[in-house]
Amino acid sequence: MVQPVRIIELKPPYPAFRIGPVDVAPPLLLAPMEDVTSLPMRLLAKRIAGPGLVFTEFVSAMAVHYKARKTFKKLRIHPDERPLAIQIFGGEPDVMAETARLCEEAGADVLDINMGCWVPKVCRTGSGAALLKDPETAQAIVGAVVDSVAIPVTVKVRAGWDYSLFAAPDLAKRFQDVGARMITLHARFAKQGFEGEADWQLIRELRRAVTVPLIGNGDVRTPEDARRMMDETGCDGVMVGRAAISNPWALRRIRCGLTGEPEPSGPTIRERVMTALEHARMTIEYESVGESDLRDAEIRAIRSLRGQLPLYIKGEFGAAEIRGRLSTLDSYAELEDTLSRYLEQCERHAPATT
Ligand SMILES: Cc1cc2nc3c(=O)[nH]c(=O)nc-3n(C[C@H](O)[C@H](O)[C@H](O)COP(=O)(O)O)c2cc1C
């Protein structure tokens, strides 16, 4: 059956949908993002914004196969973040199937397969977006993974490798035929990287090709964007990536835009700073599990957040002056000191807004 495409503007609440037994309510998904959507970030996003489904950063099936310790860490999950999708990538059906089983054992509610990553180190191994050029292998991988687990299997694709072929409709039909339960389209071609704008028309076209839930992704930053994507493309849900980095409040506004709940005010600068510090503490705890050298774990944790910490206060009064400092720290004490002084300065400058 071909899904009808909505052409009228719907009013929130936009309905929840299901991926097999998993309820996705509201129809808002936190995108998988390498080095970003680690357990601490997902927990914060869940608590503040309440997306219907969160994704881990992608996990290399080959690294799991070789029992790489750093990779196994990515399979740690927490009940409060449920429902959770673990995303894996790889180019070999057997290895992907084996990793999928481990992810299921680890407690994933959904197993997602990455066919969108365009970076050479991933594509060189025949994984990620390279599979957009190899429909037979791509289908074999999805089939093997579906056969290996009881949880629903989903696939995240880009439109195609380059502009010469909009490959997603044929691929998505193949994946649906072998049992995939949801398709997400990042509406760019692999060759684009993050250049240009996402072309939501491609999501609308893909809508006609599949009956399983279809998730639209690419350049959603505001509640208005999310509603427009739902209305213009007929997709079942919206996935948000970059807008949610160090900004769970943006994700919360998008959630409210989809559910019709009133948007809470804020965040204040104090909330931003306190959340950044909490993110850092949670990341230190996360990095410390099973480690004997706790100082080393702390350094790793703080360094891993160097790109994200400045974003918590981006655009706020005086943020530019401490940005450099935030991206060179490697201890929690220094971070707390820097952000506390900054907060004091903000509160002296504009007490009414803090
Ligand atoms: C830092 C970063 C890391 C990413 N890592 C992944 C990943 O591990 N798996 C994946 O499927 N996509 C990954 N993506 C792509 C996002 O999931 C998403 O498709 C893309 O950012 C477009 O959505 P946006 O415009 O809402 O950011 C990543 C994007 C960013 C910015």
The ligand as an SDF file (V2000), in Angstrom:
LIG
                    3D

 31 33  0  0  0  0  0  0  0  0999 V2000
   29.0150   15.6300   15.4630 C   0  0  0  0  0  0  0  0  0  0  0  0
   28.1230   14.7500   14.6260 C   0  0  0  0  0  0  0  0  0  0  0  0
   28.2450   13.3850   14.7070 C   0  0  0  0  0  0  0  0  0  0  0  0
   27.4020   12.5620   13.9420 C   0  0  0  0  0  0  0  0  0  0  0  0
   27.4900   11.2050   14.0980 N   0  0  0  0  0  0  0  0  0  0  0  0
   26.5670   10.4160   13.4760 C   0  0  0  0  0  0  0  0  0  0  0  0
   26.5230    9.0200   13.7590 C   0  0  0  0  0  0  0  0  0  0  0  0
   27.2730    8.4830   14.5790 O   0  0  0  0  0  0  0  0  0  0  0  0
   25.5770    8.2880   13.0910 N   0  0  0  0  0  0  0  0  0  0  0  0
   24.6970    8.8460   12.1960 C   0  0  0  0  0  0  0  0  0  0  0  0
   23.8590    8.1500   11.6200 O   0  0  0  0  0  0  0  0  0  0  0  0
   24.7360   10.1530   11.9220 N   0  0  0  0  0  0  0  0  0  0  0  0
   25.6240   10.9470   12.5690 C   0  0  0  0  0  0  0  0  0  0  0  0
   25.5890   12.2890   12.3570 N   0  0  0  0  0  0  0  0  0  0  0  0
   24.5460   12.8630   11.4840 C   0  0  0  0  0  0  0  0  0  0  0  0
   23.2880   13.2340   12.3100 C   0  0  0  0  0  0  0  0  0  0  0  0
   22.7110   12.1010   12.9000 O   0  0  0  0  0  0  0  0  0  0  0  0
   22.2400   13.9200   11.4230 C   0  0  0  0  0  0  0  0  0  0  0  0
   21.8580   13.0270   10.4210 O   0  0  0  0  0  0  0  0  0  0  0  0
   22.7650   15.1990   10.7840 C   0  0  0  0  0  0  0  0  0  0  0  0
   23.4800   15.9840   11.7260 O   0  0  0  0  0  0  0  0  0  0  0  0
   21.6270   16.0390   10.1810 C   0  0  0  0  0  0  0  0  0  0  0  0
   20.7050   16.4000   11.1750 O   0  0  0  0  0  0  0  0  0  0  0  0
   20.7290   17.8970   11.8270 P   0  0  0  0  0  0  0  0  0  0  0  0
   20.6040   18.8790   10.6940 O   0  0  0  0  0  0  0  0  0  0  0  0
   19.5160   17.9180   12.7310 O   0  0  0  0  0  0  0  0  0  0  0  0
   22.0130   18.0480   12.5350 O   0  0  0  0  0  0  0  0  0  0  0  0
   26.4370   13.1340   13.0720 C   0  0  0  0  0  0  0  0  0  0  0  0
   26.3390   14.5190   12.9940 C   0  0  0  0  0  0  0  0  0  0  0  0
   27.1570   15.3330   13.7530 C   0  0  0  0  0  0  0  0  0  0  0  0
   27.0010   16.8270   13.6590 C   0  0  0  0  0  0  0  0  0  0  0  0
  1  2  1  0
  2  3  1  0
  2 30  2  0
  3  4  2  0
  4  5  1  0
  4 28  1  0
  5  6  2  0
  6  7  1  0
  6 13  1  0
  7  8  2  0
  7  9  1  0
  9 10  1  0
 10 11  2  0
 10 12  1  0
 12 13  2  0
 13 14  1  0
 14 15  1  0
 14 28  1  0
 15 16  1  0
 16 17  1  0
 16 18  1  0
 18 19  1  0
 18 20  1  0
 20 21  1  0
 20 22  1  0
 22 23  1  0
 23 24  1  0
 24 25  2  0
 24 26  1  0
 24 27  1  0
 28 29  2  0
 29 30  1  0
 30 31  1  0
M  END
$$$$
